[in-house]
């Protein structure tokens, strides 16, 4: 889901399948079209949803989103990119 103003409180809410034993997740948003800023957020786990909220995320912009889990003392691989619009 997406919401926020266009400048300061823009955020995206994300949901995923929980990884057994994960203690945190990292969501990454890499700019693609529109706004030129990229952002990431660490979500404490176990969790199956989280929010990336940052100054500089722009509504109407296109991002590549990916996620990875931290489990058993190490980060797993990044998921495949998902093309999203905020």
C-alpha positions, 0 to 999 in steps of 0.5 A, a space after each residue: 500500500 502507499 500513502 503520505 504527502 508528496 514530500 515529507 511523510 511519504 511511506 509504503 507499507 509492505 507485507 511478506 511471508 515470514 521466514 522461520 527464525 528471522 529476527 529482522 528484515 531489510 526492505 530496500 527501495 531503489 529509485 527507477 523513474 521519478 524521484 531520484 532518492 533510494 531508501 531502506 529500512 530495517 524491520 524488527 522481527 519476527 514480522 510479516 509486515 513493515 513500513 518504509 517511511 523517509 523524507 525524499 520518497 516521492 508519490 508518483 515515482 517508480 521504485 524497485 523494491 526487494 527484501 531480505 531476512 536476517 536469520 541464524 546470524 546472517 543476512 539471506 539473499 535479496 528477493 527478486 525486485 518488484 516494480 512498484 509505484 508510490 
